[in-house]
Amino acid sequence: MSKIFIHLQKVHATVHDLQFNAFKNLLKKKNFSTPKISTGGVDISQWSKLSEAEKKNALTKNWFIYYSFRDSETCNLKRMPNIKGGANRLKTKSERWNYLKTLRDALEFLLEKGFNPYTDNDLALLNENPSEDKKVILDTANNTVLPQQIEVENTSMTIKEAFDFALKIKKNSISDTSYKNFELRIRKFKKSLDENQPITFITKKVVNDYLNEILNDTSARNRNNSRTDLSSLFQVLEDNEIISENIIKKINVLKSNPERNKTYTPEMQKDIYDYLEINDPLLLLFIKFVCYNYLRPVEVCRLKVKDIDIVDKKLYLKTKNKKVKIKIIPQILIDDLPDLSQLNPENYLFTPIGLGNEWEAAENNRRDNFSKRFKEVVKEPFKLGIDYGMYSFRHTFITKLYRELRKNHSQFETKSTLMLITGHSTMTALDKYLRDIDAELPEDYSDLLK
């Protein structure tokens, strides 16, 4: 017998074994697909982002549970009749989703226990010793699970697990500074709870009671900020189907008096410029980035040497949400900039001891350093109140630019030009900002009063 024939026999035996094992593995496959919920053609995790018309349209369609079961003849999974269970009589997304989610969990539990839709029509739980809290009856004749007899085992996350999950998501989507403030508010709220309770323990009343404590201890503004952060966290939980809805949205925002930085008069601005020219040129240059590039002080603190392109007159700004904005550097600011070519491009542009030096500090600390410097060098000598700060220079120069543009342009043309310069994302946001700083003032109307 030739050697090649012997090898062919071995290969044949091996292939035969592989085929047999594959057949055995096929027999071991699950007999059903995981039951899922059809929600009117929309992604339920994106519900909060849908328009009212899209939500209404989705609720006019049938919602149902669907799954497949393995056909005994073909060994293929075969789609079973949809299970509606009267869910479409429910009018809201939350009611309908919660109801179908309960039915889906119950059906999956039955299938795991061996339920066969081809042979079992009325079925008590397939379990030798079914416990009272898991008894379920499935009426397959009407394709429904009887809800009054369902008590699904509670498998929801604990408060600790849910909050840790949402915080991890938020940490990867917002800046480090924003996250620190966000996390601080969430941790404070969690401390007021028993974190081993299920996440469903948190009701609207629980949150309202906590927010009322903040209101009594601090202010409406602080209470509203806490509400905003809690709503953001709960939205992550809703989007990931850990909770059925974001209950924080149902809690009202209270009216508060926002803190406002006043605009400097032309005389005040000139006096401060002249004073800083002699006493602190570095702080003056910092302020000029606020004045001429319309940056917020914290945004100036984010600038690195490499973000300043003198040749192309461009400034690359890292925003709160980690995106990079490109702004032009006006010639009036370029004329005041020294040679930056010999500085380390990875160093921050502004440091306590000069431009482009090494400075290891968190963003909050960098901002606080220049805020305290402004307080000591400017606010105290000029006896400025709490309404004046570095942010006031941004208001001052946006007002100045707006009024100059209005001399030769309509309101719409002026605002359209201004949006490109200030970085406001919408005309509505710019309108509100201009109203807040009283940029648009009427002409003298004395003749109308005569």
FENBEL-V507883 format. One record per pair of residues at least 12 apart in sequence whose C-alpha atoms are under 10 Angstrom apart, sorted by the first residue. I is the first residue (numbers start at 1). J is the second residue. D is the distance in Angstrom with one decimal. If there is no record, write none. Layout:
i;j;d
I;J;D
I;J;D
This chain:
i;j;d
26;75;8.5
27;75;8.4
29;70;9.4
29;75;9.9
30;69;8.8
30;70;8.1
30;77;9.6
30;111;9.7
30;112;9.0
31;68;8.4
31;69;5.7
31;70;4.9
31;71;8.3
31;72;9.3
31;75;8.8
31;76;9.0
31;77;7.4
31;78;9.9
31;111;8.5
31;112;9.3
31;114;8.9
31;115;9.8
31;116;8.8
32;67;7.2
32;68;5.5
32;69;4.3
32;70;5.9
32;71;9.6
32;76;9.8
32;77;6.9
32;78;8.7
32;79;9.5
32;80;9.9
32;108;9.2
32;111;7.4
32;112;8.8
32;114;9.9
32;115;9.9
32;116;9.3
33;66;9.2
33;67;5.7
33;68;5.3
33;69;6.6
33;70;8.6
33;77;7.7
33;78;9.4
33;79;9.2
33;108;9.1
33;111;9.4
34;66;8.8
34;67;6.4
34;68;7.9
34;69;9.6
34;104;9.1
34;105;9.7
34;107;9.4
34;108;6.8
34;111;9.0
34;112;9.7
35;65;6.5
35;66;5.7
35;67;4.6
35;68;7.8
35;101;9.9
35;103;9.7
35;104;6.2
35;105;8.1
35;106;9.9
35;107;7.4
35;108;6.3
35;111;9.4
36;64;8.4
36;65;5.5
36;66;5.5
36;67;6.5
36;68;10.0
36;100;9.4
36;101;8.8
36;104;6.9
36;105;9.5
36;108;9.5
37;63;7.2
37;64;5.7
37;65;4.5
37;66;6.4
37;67;9.0
37;82;9.7
37;83;9.4
37;84;9.7
37;97;8.5
37;100;7.1
37;101;7.5
37;103;9.7
37;104;7.4
38;61;9.9
38;62;8.1
38;63;5.4
38;64;5.4
38;65;6.2
38;66;7.3
38;82;9.5
38;84;9.9
38;97;9.8
38;100;9.5
39;58;7.1
39;59;8.2
39;61;8.0
39;62;7.5
39;63;4.9
39;64;7.1
39;65;9.1
39;93;9.1
39;96;9.1
39;97;8.1
39;100;9.7
40;55;9.3
40;57;8.0
40;58;4.6
40;59;6.6
40;60;7.7
40;61;5.1
40;62;6.0
40;63;5.7
40;64;8.7
41;57;9.5
41;58;6.7
41;59;9.8
41;61;8.2
41;62;9.3
41;63;8.9
42;54;8.6
42;55;8.6
42;57;9.7
42;58;6.8
42;59;9.9
43;58;10.0
43;239;9.6
44;58;10.0
44;93;9.0
44;97;8.8
44;238;9.1
44;239;7.7
44;240;9.4
44;241;8.4
44;244;9.7
45;235;9.5
45;236;9.2
45;237;9.4
45;238;6.8
45;239;4.2
45;240;6.2
45;241;6.7
45;244;9.6
45;245;9.9
46;235;9.9
46;238;8.9
46;239;6.3
46;240;9.4
47;93;8.8
47;238;9.1
47;239;8.0
47;245;9.5
48;235;8.3
48;238;8.9
48;239;8.3
48;245;9.1
48;246;8.9
49;239;10.0
55;92;9.5
55;93;8.3
56;91;9.7
56;92;9.3
56;93;9.5
58;93;9.0
59;88;8.0
59;89;10.0
59;90;9.1
59;91;7.2
59;92;7.4
59;93;7.2
59;96;9.0
60;88;8.4
60;91;9.0
61;88;8.0
62;84;7.9
62;86;9.9
62;87;8.4
62;88;6.1
62;89;9.6
63;82;9.3
63;83;8.9
63;84;6.7
63;85;9.7
63;86;9.5
63;87;7.0
63;88;6.3
63;96;8.0
63;97;8.7
63;100;8.3
64;81;9.9
64;82;6.1
64;83;5.4
64;84;4.5
64;85;7.9
64;86;9.2
64;87;7.5
64;88;8.3
64;96;9.6
64;97;9.7
64;100;7.2
64;101;10.0
64;103;9.8
64;104;9.4
65;80;9.8
65;81;9.0
65;82;5.8
65;83;5.0
65;84;6.4
65;85;8.9
65;87;9.9
65;100;7.1
65;101;8.7
65;103;8.1
65;104;6.6
65;107;9.3
65;143;9.7
65;144;9.5
66;79;7.7
66;80;6.9
66;81;7.2
66;82;5.1
66;83;6.5
66;84;9.1
66;104;8.8
67;79;6.1
67;80;6.0
67;81;8.2
67;82;7.7
67;83;9.1
67;104;9.7
67;107;9.7
67;108;9.5
68;80;5.3
68;81;8.8
68;82;9.9
68;117;10.0
69;111;9.4
69;116;8.1
69;117;7.8
69;118;8.9
70;116;9.4
70;117;10.0
70;118;9.8
71;118;8.8
72;118;9.5
80;117;8.3
80;118;9.6
80;143;9.6
81;117;9.9
81;140;9.4
81;142;9.9
81;143;7.2
82;143;7.1
82;144;9.1
83;100;9.1
83;103;8.9
83;104;9.1
83;107;9.9
83;140;8.8
83;142;8.3
83;143;5.0
83;144;5.7
83;145;8.3
84;100;7.9
84;103;9.3
84;142;9.2
84;143;7.1
84;144;6.6
84;145;9.1
85;99;9.0
85;100;8.1
85;103;8.3
85;139;9.7
85;142;8.0
85;143;6.8
85;144;4.5
85;145;6.6
85;146;8.0
85;147;8.6
86;99;9.4
86;100;9.5
86;144;8.1
86;145;9.9
87;99;6.8
87;100;6.7
87;103;9.8
87;144;9.8
88;100;9.7
93;244;9.1
93;245;9.0
94;244;6.3
94;245;6.6
95;244;9.1
97;244;7.4
97;245;9.7
98;243;9.6
98;244;6.8
98;245;9.6
99;147;8.2
100;145;9.8
100;147;9.8
101;244;9.5
102;145;9.4
102;147;8.1
102;150;7.9
102;151;8.7
102;152;7.1
103;136;9.9
103;138;9.6
103;144;8.1
103;145;6.2
103;146;8.4
103;147;7.2
103;150;8.1
103;152;9.1
104;145;8.9
105;150;9.9
105;152;7.3
105;153;9.3
106;125;10.0
106;134;8.7
106;135;9.3
106;136;7.0
106;137;9.1
106;138;8.9
106;145;7.8
106;146;9.9
106;147;9.4
106;150;7.3
106;151;8.5
106;152;6.6
106;153;9.3
107;136;8.8
107;137;9.5
107;138;7.9
107;144;9.4
107;145;7.6
109;125;8.9
109;126;9.6
109;134;9.0
109;136;9.1
109;152;9.0
110;123;9.1
110;124;9.1
110;125;6.6
110;126;7.0
110;127;9.4
110;134;9.9
110;135;9.8
110;136;8.0
110;137;9.2
110;138;8.5
111;125;9.9
111;126;9.1
112;126;9.2
113;125;7.7
113;126;5.6
113;127;6.9
114;126;6.7
114;127;9.0
115;138;9.6
117;138;9.8
117;140;7.2
117;141;9.7
117;143;9.9
118;140;9.5
120;138;9.1
120;139;9.3
120;140;7.8
120;141;9.8
121;137;9.8
121;138;7.5
121;139;6.3
121;140;5.2
121;141;6.3
121;142;9.5
121;143;9.6
122;137;7.0
122;138;6.0
122;139;5.5
122;140;6.8
122;141;8.0
123;136;8.1
123;137;5.8
123;138;5.9
123;139;7.5
123;140;8.8
124;136;6.1
124;137;5.2
124;138;7.4
124;139;9.9
125;137;6.9
125;138;8.7
132;151;8.7
133;149;9.7
133;150;8.2
133;151;5.7
133;152;7.1
133;153;7.0
134;149;9.2
134;150;7.3
134;151;5.9
134;152;6.1
134;153;6.8
135;149;7.1
135;150;6.7
135;151;7.1
135;152;8.6
136;148;9.3
136;149;5.9
136;150;5.4
136;151;7.6
136;152;8.6
137;149;6.8
137;150;7.7
138;150;9.8
154;198;8.7
155;198;8.6
156;197;9.7
156;198;6.1
156;199;6.8
156;200;7.5
156;242;7.3
156;243;8.5
157;196;9.1
157;197;8.6
157;198;5.7
157;199;5.9
157;200;8.4
157;242;7.4
157;243;9.2
158;194;9.4
158;195;6.6
158;196;5.4
158;197;5.4
158;198;4.0
158;199;5.1
158;200;8.3
158;201;8.9
159;190;7.8
159;193;8.4
159;194;7.8
159;195;4.9
159;196;6.1
159;197;5.9
159;198;5.6
159;199;4.5
159;200;8.2
159;201;8.2
159;202;8.3
160;190;7.9
160;193;9.7
160;194;8.8
160;195;5.0
160;196;6.5
160;197;8.3
160;198;8.6
160;199;8.1
161;195;8.4
161;196;8.6
161;198;9.0
161;199;8.5
162;195;9.6
162;198;8.8
162;199;6.7
162;233;9.5
162;234;9.3
162;236;9.7
162;237;7.2
162;242;7.5
162;243;9.3
163;183;9.9
163;186;8.1
163;187;8.9
163;190;8.3
163;195;9.2
163;199;8.7
163;233;7.7
163;234;8.7
163;236;9.7
163;237;8.4
164;187;10.0
165;233;9.7
165;236;9.0
165;237;8.4
165;240;9.9
165;242;9.9
166;232;9.3
166;233;6.1
166;234;7.9
166;235;9.0
166;236;6.0
166;237;6.4
166;240;9.2
166;242;9.9
167;179;8.7
167;182;8.8
167;183;7.2
167;186;8.6
167;187;10.0
167;233;7.3
167;236;9.0
169;233;9.2
169;236;7.7
169;237;9.8
170;182;8.9
170;183;9.1
170;232;8.8
170;233;7.8
170;236;8.2
171;183;8.8
172;321;9.8
172;322;9.9
173;320;9.9
173;321;6.9
173;322;8.1
174;319;9.8
174;320;6.8
174;321;4.9
174;322;6.9
174;323;9.9
175;318;9.7
175;319;8.2
175;320;5.4
175;321;5.5
175;322;6.0
175;323;9.6
176;320;8.5
176;321;9.3
176;322;9.2
176;362;9.1
176;363;8.3
176;364;9.6
177;320;8.1
177;362;8.3
177;363;6.6
177;364;6.7
178;320;7.2
178;321;8.7
178;364;9.8
179;320;10.0
180;364;9.7
181;226;10.0
181;229;9.2
182;225;9.4
182;226;8.5
182;228;9.5
182;229;6.2
182;230;8.7
182;232;9.4
182;233;9.1
183;229;8.7
183;230;9.9
183;233;9.8
184;226;9.8
184;229;9.9
185;225;8.8
185;226;6.2
185;227;9.3
185;229;7.2
185;230;8.0
186;226;8.1
186;227;10.0
186;229;7.4
186;230;6.7
186;233;8.2
188;210;9.9
188;226;9.7
189;207;8.6
189;210;7.4
189;211;9.1
189;226;8.9
189;230;8.5
192;206;9.7
192;210;7.8
193;206;9.1
193;210;9.8
199;237;9.7
199;242;8.4
199;243;7.7
200;242;9.3
200;243;7.3
200;244;9.3
202;247;9.0
203;247;7.2
203;248;9.0
204;246;9.6
204;247;6.0
204;248;6.8
204;249;9.4
204;250;7.8
204;251;7.4
205;247;9.8
205;251;9.4
207;227;8.6
207;230;8.9
207;247;8.9
207;248;7.6
207;251;8.7
208;227;9.1
208;248;8.8
208;251;7.3
208;252;9.6
210;223;9.2
210;226;9.7
210;227;9.7
211;223;5.8
211;224;8.2
211;225;9.9
211;226;7.4
211;227;7.2
211;251;9.8
214;226;8.4
215;254;9.7
219;256;8.1
219;257;9.6
220;253;8.8
220;254;6.3
220;255;7.1
220;256;5.5
220;257;8.3
220;258;9.6
221;253;9.3
221;254;7.9
221;255;8.1
221;256;5.6
221;257;7.5
221;258;7.2
221;259;9.3
222;256;9.3
223;253;8.7
223;254;8.2
223;256;9.6
224;251;10.0
224;252;8.9
224;253;6.0
224;254;6.7
224;255;8.8
224;256;8.5
225;253;9.3
227;248;7.2
227;249;8.9
227;251;8.1
227;252;9.0
227;253;7.9
228;248;8.4
228;249;9.0
228;253;8.8
229;248;9.7
230;246;9.5
230;247;9.8
230;248;7.1
230;249;9.6
231;246;6.9
231;247;7.9
231;248;5.1
231;249;6.5
231;250;9.7
231;251;9.4
232;246;8.9
232;248;8.8
232;249;9.6
233;246;9.0
233;248;9.6
234;246;5.4
234;247;7.7
234;248;7.3
234;249;9.2
235;247;9.0
235;248;8.7
235;249;9.1
259;386;9.6
259;387;7.9
260;386;9.4
260;387;6.4
260;388;8.6
260;389;9.9
260;391;9.5
260;392;8.8
260;436;8.3
260;437;8.5
261;385;9.9
261;386;8.0
261;387;4.8
261;388;5.4
261;389;6.6
261;390;8.7
261;391;6.7
261;392;5.2
261;393;9.0
261;394;9.6
261;395;7.9
261;396;9.8
261;436;9.9
261;437;8.6
262;385;9.7
262;386;9.3
262;387;5.5
262;388;5.6
262;389;8.1
262;391;8.8
262;392;5.7
262;393;8.9
262;395;7.6
262;396;8.3
262;436;9.9
262;437;7.6
263;387;8.9
263;388;7.6
263;389;9.3
263;391;9.0
263;392;5.3
263;393;6.9
263;394;8.4
263;395;5.7
263;396;4.9
263;397;8.7
263;398;9.7
263;399;8.3
263;437;7.2
263;438;9.1
263;439;9.7
264;388;7.8
264;389;9.5
264;392;6.6
264;393;6.9
264;394;9.7
264;395;8.2
264;396;5.7
264;397;9.1
265;396;7.7
266;396;8.5
266;397;9.9
266;400;9.3
268;382;9.2
269;393;8.1
269;396;8.5
269;397;9.9
271;382;9.3
272;284;8.7
272;377;9.9
272;378;7.2
272;379;9.7
272;381;10.0
272;382;8.3
273;285;9.8
273;287;9.2
273;288;9.4
273;378;10.0
275;377;9.3
275;378;8.5
275;381;9.9
275;382;9.9
276;377;8.2
276;378;8.0
279;377;8.0
279;378;9.7
280;373;9.6
280;374;9.7
280;377;7.7
280;378;9.6
281;354;9.8
282;350;8.1
282;351;9.1
282;352;8.7
282;353;8.6
282;354;6.7
282;355;7.9
283;350;9.0
283;352;9.3
283;354;9.5
283;370;7.8
283;373;8.0
283;374;7.5
283;377;8.9
283;378;9.7
284;374;9.6
285;333;8.7
285;336;7.6
285;337;8.0
285;350;9.3
285;355;10.0
286;300;7.2
286;301;8.8
286;349;9.5
286;350;7.4
286;370;8.8
286;390;9.5
287;300;8.9
287;374;9.5
287;390;6.9
287;391;9.0
287;393;7.4
287;394;8.9
288;300;10.0
288;332;9.4
288;333;7.1
288;336;8.9
288;393;8.6
288;394;9.4
289;329;9.1
289;333;7.4
289;393;9.8
289;394;9.2
290;390;7.8
290;391;7.5
290;392;9.2
290;393;6.5
290;394;5.6
290;395;9.4
290;397;8.7
291;333;9.3
291;390;9.3
291;391;9.1
291;392;9.2
291;393;5.6
291;394;5.3
291;395;8.4
291;396;7.7
291;397;5.6
291;398;8.0
292;329;8.1
292;330;7.1
292;331;9.4
292;332;7.6
292;333;6.6
292;393;9.4
292;394;8.3
292;397;7.3
292;398;9.0
292;401;9.9
292;421;9.6
292;422;9.9
293;315;9.0
293;327;7.8
293;328;7.9
293;329;6.6
293;330;7.3
293;332;9.9
293;333;8.1
293;394;8.7
293;397;9.5
293;398;9.9
293;421;7.7
293;422;7.8
293;423;9.9
294;327;9.9
294;391;9.5
294;393;8.6
294;394;5.6
294;395;8.6
294;396;9.9
294;397;7.7
294;398;7.4
294;421;7.6
294;422;5.8
294;423;8.4
295;317;9.2
295;391;8.8
295;393;9.7
295;394;7.1
295;422;8.0
295;423;9.1
296;390;8.4
296;391;6.5
296;392;9.8
296;393;9.4
296;394;7.3
297;366;10.0
297;367;7.0
297;368;9.8
297;370;8.4
297;371;8.4
297;389;9.9
297;390;6.9
297;391;6.7
297;393;9.8
297;394;9.1
298;319;9.6
298;320;9.7
298;363;7.7
298;364;8.2
298;366;8.2
298;367;5.6
298;368;9.0
298;370;9.4
298;371;9.7
298;391;9.7
299;317;7.2
299;318;7.4
299;319;7.2
299;320;8.7
299;363;9.6
299;367;8.9
300;317;8.5
300;318;9.7
300;348;9.5
300;349;8.4
300;350;7.9
300;366;9.9
300;367;8.7
301;348;7.5
301;349;7.8
301;350;6.6
301;351;8.6
301;363;7.2
301;364;9.2
301;365;9.7
301;366;6.3
301;367;6.1
301;368;9.8
301;369;9.8
301;370;8.5
302;317;7.5
302;318;6.8
302;319;8.6
302;320;10.0
302;348;7.2
302;349;8.3
302;350;8.8
302;363;7.3
302;366;8.6
302;367;9.0
303;315;8.7
303;316;7.9
303;317;6.7
303;318;7.6
303;346;9.8
303;347;8.9
303;348;5.9
303;349;5.8
303;350;7.6
303;356;10.0
304;316;9.0
304;317;9.1
304;318;9.8
304;344;9.1
304;345;6.7
304;346;6.2
304;347;5.6
304;348;4.0
304;349;4.7
304;350;7.9
304;355;9.6
304;356;7.6
305;340;7.2
305;341;8.8
305;342;10.0
305;343;7.1
305;344;6.9
305;345;4.6
305;346;6.4
305;347;6.1
305;348;5.9
305;349;4.8
305;350;8.6
305;355;8.4
305;356;6.2
305;357;9.7
306;340;9.2
306;341;9.4
306;343;9.1
306;344;8.1
306;345;4.5
306;346;6.4
306;347;8.1
306;348;8.7
306;349;8.4
306;356;9.8
307;326;9.4
307;345;8.0
307;346;9.1
307;348;9.3
307;349;8.6
308;328;9.9
308;329;8.5
308;340;8.6
308;345;9.2
308;349;8.7
309;328;9.4
309;329;8.6
309;340;9.5
309;341;10.0
310;328;9.9
310;329;8.1
310;331;9.9
310;334;7.2
310;337;8.9
310;339;9.1
310;340;8.7
310;341;9.4
311;334;9.9
312;328;8.5
312;329;8.8
313;327;8.6
313;328;5.7
313;329;5.1
313;330;7.4
313;331;8.1
313;333;9.9
313;334;7.8
314;326;6.6
314;327;5.8
314;328;4.5
314;329;5.4
314;330;8.9
315;327;5.1
315;328;5.9
315;329;6.2
315;330;10.0
316;328;8.8
316;329;9.9
325;423;8.9
326;423;9.8
327;420;8.9
327;421;7.8
327;422;9.3
327;423;8.6
328;420;10.0
328;421;8.5
338;355;9.3
340;355;8.4
340;356;8.1
342;356;9.3
343;355;8.1
343;356;5.7
343;357;7.8
344;356;6.4
344;357;7.7
344;358;8.6
345;357;10.0
346;358;9.0
347;359;7.3
347;360;9.2
348;360;9.2
348;366;9.9
350;366;9.0
350;370;9.3
351;366;8.0
351;369;9.1
351;370;8.9
352;366;8.8
352;369;7.6
352;370;7.9
352;373;9.0
370;390;9.3
371;389;8.2
371;390;7.6
374;389;7.8
374;390;7.4
375;388;9.8
375;389;8.0
375;390;9.2
378;390;9.7
392;437;9.6
394;422;9.4
395;433;9.1
395;434;8.9
395;436;9.5
395;437;6.6
395;438;9.5
395;439;8.7
396;437;8.5
396;439;9.0
398;418;8.3
398;421;9.2
398;422;7.7
398;433;9.9
398;434;8.6
398;437;9.1
398;439;7.9
399;434;7.8
399;437;7.5
399;438;7.9
399;439;4.9
399;440;8.1
400;439;8.0
401;414;9.3
401;418;8.0
401;421;9.8
401;439;9.4
402;414;6.8
402;415;7.8
402;417;9.3
402;418;7.1
402;434;8.9
402;439;6.8
402;440;8.0
403;439;7.2
403;440;7.3
403;441;9.0
405;417;8.6
405;418;8.7
406;440;9.0
411;440;9.3
412;427;9.4
415;427;7.4
415;430;7.6
415;431;8.1
415;434;9.4
416;430;9.5
418;430;8.5
419;431;10.0
